[in-house]
Structures are given as C-alpha cells and as structure tokens.
C-alpha cells in the first residue's frame, strides 16, 4: 500500500498529529530511520509524522 510519498501526504500526517512538537520530531526521526533501515518508502506506521 505504500508508494512514493507525496509532499501532500507528509504535510497532512504532520498537521493531523496531535503530538507535542518534540514528540513529532522524534516520531518522524524514528519513522525515517525505519525507512532507511528497510530501504523502503514505507515505515509501516501510516498516518504518523515522517511516514
């Protein structure tokens, strides 16, 4: 279900998240680390910042 991430999806995930700013940054970093580790465009955490 994951494809090439669009700017709109990234923006939407970031804006919809109700996490405090520091937590958003940490979640985005974690999700991006998962994508790098798996060499994928998808972290598996749909709707979270960084995914």
N, CA, C and O atoms as a MOPAC input file, in Angstrom:
PM7 MOZYME 1SCF
protein

 N      0.81500 1    -1.19600 1     0.00000 1
 C      0.00000 1     0.00000 1     0.00000 1
 C      0.85900 1     1.26000 1     0.00000 1
 O      0.38300 1     2.34300 1    -0.34100 1
 N      2.09900 1     1.11800 1     0.37500 1
 C      2.98600 1     2.27900 1     0.37600 1
 C      3.59400 1     2.47300 1    -0.99300 1
 O      4.06700 1     1.52700 1    -1.62300 1
 N      3.57600 1     3.67400 1    -1.42700 1
 C      4.21100 1     4.02500 1    -2.68200 1
 C      5.17100 1     5.15600 1    -2.43400 1
 O      5.63400 1     5.35600 1    -1.31100 1
 N      5.47000 1     5.89200 1    -3.47000 1
 C      6.33000 1     7.05500 1    -3.32300 1
 C      5.59000 1     8.09400 1    -2.47800 1
 O      4.47200 1     8.47800 1    -2.82300 1
 N      6.19900 1     8.55700 1    -1.36900 1
 C      5.49900 1     9.51900 1    -0.51800 1
 C      5.31700 1    10.85800 1    -1.22500 1
 O      6.24700 1    11.36900 1    -1.84800 1
 N      4.13400 1    11.41400 1    -1.12700 1
 C      3.87900 1    12.71200 1    -1.73900 1
 C      4.05000 1    13.80600 1    -0.68800 1
 O      3.89600 1    13.56400 1     0.50900 1
 N      4.36500 1    14.98700 1    -1.14700 1
 C      4.50900 1    16.11400 1    -0.23200 1
 C      3.21100 1    16.34700 1     0.53300 1
 O      3.24000 1    16.64400 1     1.72700 1
 N      2.08300 1    16.21500 1    -0.14100 1
 C      0.78100 1    16.42600 1     0.49900 1
 C      0.55700 1    15.42500 1     1.63300 1
 O      0.05500 1    15.79900 1     2.69300 1
 N      0.92000 1    14.16600 1     1.42700 1
 C      0.75300 1    13.14500 1     2.47700 1
 C      1.64300 1    13.45400 1     3.67700 1
 O      1.21300 1    13.32800 1     4.82400 1
 N      2.86600 1    13.85300 1     3.41400 1
 C      3.79300 1    14.19400 1     4.50100 1
 C      3.25500 1    15.37600 1     5.29200 1
 O      3.24800 1    15.35800 1     6.52300 1
 N      2.80300 1    16.40700 1     4.57800 1
 C      2.25700 1    17.60500 1     5.23500 1
 C      1.01700 1    17.26600 1     6.05100 1
 O      0.85400 1    17.74000 1     7.17500 1
 N      0.15300 1    16.45200 1     5.48200 1
 C     -1.07700 1    16.06700 1     6.15200 1
 C     -0.79600 1    15.26700 1     7.42000 1
 O     -1.40000 1    15.52400 1     8.46200 1
 N      0.11800 1    14.29600 1     7.33900 1
 C      0.46300 1    13.49800 1     8.51800 1
 C      1.02700 1    14.38400 1     9.61800 1
 O      0.71800 1    14.19400 1    10.79500 1
 N      1.84800 1    15.34500 1     9.23800 1
 C      2.45000 1    16.23500 1    10.23200 1
 C      1.37100 1    17.12200 1    10.86300 1
 O      1.35200 1    17.29500 1    12.08100 1
 N      0.48500 1    17.67800 1    10.05500 1
 C     -0.53400 1    18.61300 1    10.54600 1
 C     -1.59900 1    17.91400 1    11.38900 1
 O     -2.08800 1    18.49600 1    12.35800 1
 N     -1.96500 1    16.68500 1    11.04300 1
 C     -3.02300 1    15.97100 1    11.77400 1
 C     -2.56500 1    15.43000 1    13.12100 1
 O     -3.38800 1    15.17800 1    14.00000 1
 N     -1.28400 1    15.25400 1    13.28600 1
 C     -0.76800 1    14.70400 1    14.53400 1
 C     -1.00500 1    15.67500 1    15.68300 1
 O     -0.74200 1    16.87100 1    15.56100 1
 N     -1.49800 1    15.15400 1    16.78800 1
 C     -1.75700 1    15.98700 1    17.96100 1
 C     -0.61100 1    15.91600 1    18.97000 1
 O     -0.73900 1    16.40400 1    20.09200 1
 N      0.49500 1    15.31400 1    18.57500 1
 C      1.64500 1    15.19700 1    19.46900 1
 C      2.30000 1    16.55600 1    19.67100 1
 O      2.23800 1    17.41400 1    18.79000 1
 N      2.92800 1    16.75600 1    20.82600 1
 C      3.73200 1    17.97100 1    21.01400 1
 C      4.87900 1    17.99300 1    19.99700 1
 O      5.27900 1    16.94800 1    19.48500 1
 N      5.39600 1    19.17400 1    19.71200 1
 C      6.40800 1    19.34100 1    18.66900 1
 C      7.59700 1    18.39900 1    18.84800 1
 O      8.01400 1    17.75500 1    17.88600 1
 N      8.15200 1    18.30400 1    20.05600 1
 C      9.32300 1    17.43700 1    20.26500 1
 C      8.99000 1    15.98400 1    19.96000 1
 O      9.80500 1    15.28000 1    19.36400 1
 N      7.81200 1    15.52400 1    20.35800 1
 C      7.41200 1    14.14400 1    20.06700 1
 C      7.21900 1    13.93700 1    18.56900 1
 O      7.57700 1    12.88400 1    18.04200 1
 N      6.65600 1    14.93000 1    17.87200 1
 C      6.50800 1    14.83800 1    16.41400 1
 C      7.86300 1    14.64300 1    15.76300 1
 O      8.02100 1    13.80800 1    14.87200 1
 N      8.83700 1    15.41700 1    16.21200 1
 C     10.18400 1    15.33100 1    15.64800 1
 C     10.78300 1    13.95300 1    15.91000 1
 O     11.38400 1    13.36300 1    15.01300 1
 N     10.62800 1    13.43200 1    17.13200 1
 C     11.16300 1    12.11100 1    17.46800 1
 C     10.48000 1    11.00600 1    16.67600 1
 O     11.14200 1    10.08400 1    16.20100 1
 N      9.15000 1    11.09200 1    16.52900 1
 C      8.40500 1    10.09000 1    15.75800 1
 C      8.82200 1    10.14500 1    14.29400 1
 O      9.00800 1     9.10500 1    13.66200 1
 N      8.96700 1    11.34000 1    13.75500 1
 C      9.38800 1    11.48200 1    12.36000 1
 C     10.78900 1    10.90400 1    12.16700 1
 O     11.05000 1    10.23300 1    11.16900 1
 N     11.68200 1    11.15800 1    13.10800 1
 C     13.04600 1    10.61800 1    13.01200 1
 C     13.02200 1     9.09600 1    13.08100 1
 O     13.71600 1     8.42900 1    12.31300 1
 N     12.22800 1     8.54400 1    13.99300 1
 C     12.12000 1     7.08700 1    14.12000 1
 C     11.56100 1     6.47600 1    12.84000 1
 O     12.09400 1     5.48200 1    12.34700 1
 N     10.50000 1     7.05400 1    12.30200 1
 C      9.88900 1     6.51100 1    11.09300 1
 C     10.83100 1     6.60600 1     9.89300 1
 O     10.87700 1     5.69900 1     9.06100 1
 N     11.57600 1     7.70000 1     9.80700 1
 C     12.53500 1     7.81800 1     8.70300 1
 C     13.69400 1     6.83800 1     8.87300 1
 O     14.21600 1     6.32300 1     7.88400 1
 N     14.09800 1     6.57600 1    10.10400 1
 C     15.15500 1     5.58700 1    10.35100 1
 C     14.68600 1     4.19400 1     9.93400 1
 O     15.47000 1     3.42000 1     9.38400 1
 N     13.43200 1     3.87000 1    10.18700 1
 C     12.86100 1     2.58700 1     9.76400 1
 C     12.90400 1     2.47900 1     8.23800 1
 O     13.27700 1     1.44100 1     7.69200 1
 N     12.51900 1     3.56400 1     7.55400 1
 C     12.53000 1     3.55100 1     6.08500 1
 C     13.94300 1     3.35800 1     5.53900 1
 O     14.13800 1     2.62100 1     4.57300 1
 N     14.92600 1     4.01300 1     6.14800 1
 C     16.31200 1     3.87200 1     5.70100 1
 C     16.80100 1     2.45100 1     5.96200 1
 O     17.41200 1     1.82500 1     5.09500 1
 N     16.52600 1     1.95100 1     7.16500 1
 C     16.97600 1     0.60400 1     7.54200 1
 C     16.41600 1    -0.45200 1     6.59800 1
 O     17.12100 1    -1.37800 1     6.19700 1
 N     15.14400 1    -0.30500 1     6.24900 1
 C     14.47900 1    -1.28200 1     5.38800 1
 C     14.62300 1    -0.96700 1     3.89700 1
 O     14.13500 1    -1.71400 1     3.04800 1
 N     15.29600 1     0.14300 1     3.58600 1
 C     15.44100 1     0.58500 1     2.18600 1
 C     14.07500 1     0.62800 1     1.49300 1
 O     13.87500 1     0.04700 1     0.42700 1
 N     13.15800 1     1.32800 1     2.13100 1
 C     11.77300 1     1.36600 1     1.67900 1
 C     11.25600 1     2.79800 1     1.70600 1
 O     11.84300 1     3.67100 1     2.34500 1
 N     10.14900 1     3.02700 1     1.00400 1
 C      9.44900 1     4.31400 1     1.07300 1
 C      8.38300 1     4.29100 1     2.15700 1
 O      7.68900 1     5.28600 1     2.36500 1
 N      8.24600 1     3.16400 1     2.85100 1
 C      7.18200 1     2.99200 1     3.82700 1
 C      7.75200 1     2.51800 1     5.15200 1
 O      8.56600 1     1.59500 1     5.19000 1
 N      7.32500 1     3.15000 1     6.23900 1
 C      7.77700 1     2.72900 1     7.56200 1
 C      6.77200 1     1.79400 1     8.22000 1
 O      7.09800 1     1.13800 1     9.20900 1
 N      5.55700 1     1.72500 1     7.68700 1
 C      4.53000 1     0.86100 1     8.25300 1
 C      3.66400 1     1.51600 1     9.30500 1
 O      2.74200 1     0.88600 1     9.82300 1
 N      3.94100 1     2.76400 1     9.63100 1
 C      3.16300 1     3.48500 1    10.63100 1
 C      2.34200 1     4.57500 1     9.95700 1
 O      2.56300 1     5.76400 1    10.18800 1
 N      1.41100 1     4.16800 1     9.13800 1
 C      0.61000 1     5.07800 1     8.32700 1
 C     -0.04800 1     6.15800 1     9.16600 1
 O     -0.62300 1     5.87900 1    10.21700 1
 N      0.04000 1     7.37500 1     8.70100 1
 C     -0.60300 1     8.49900 1     9.35500 1
 C      0.26300 1     9.19300 1    10.39600 1
 O     -0.13500 1    10.23300 1    10.92100 1
 N      1.42900 1     8.65300 1    10.70800 1
 C      2.31600 1     9.27300 1    11.67400 1
 C      3.27000 1    10.22900 1    10.96300 1
 O      3.54600 1    10.05900 1     9.77500 1
 N      3.77600 1    11.23400 1    11.67900 1
 C      4.77100 1    12.12000 1    11.08700 1
 C      5.97500 1    11.31100 1    10.60100 1
 O      6.42100 1    10.37600 1    11.26600 1
 N      6.47900 1    11.68000 1     9.45400 1
 C      7.64100 1    11.00300 1     8.89100 1
 C      7.29900 1     9.77300 1     8.07600 1
 O      8.19400 1     9.11100 1     7.55200 1
 N      6.03700 1     9.46100 1     7.96400 1
 C      5.63000 1     8.27500 1     7.20200 1
 C      4.74700 1     8.67200 1     6.04100 1
 O      4.30300 1     7.81100 1     5.28100 1

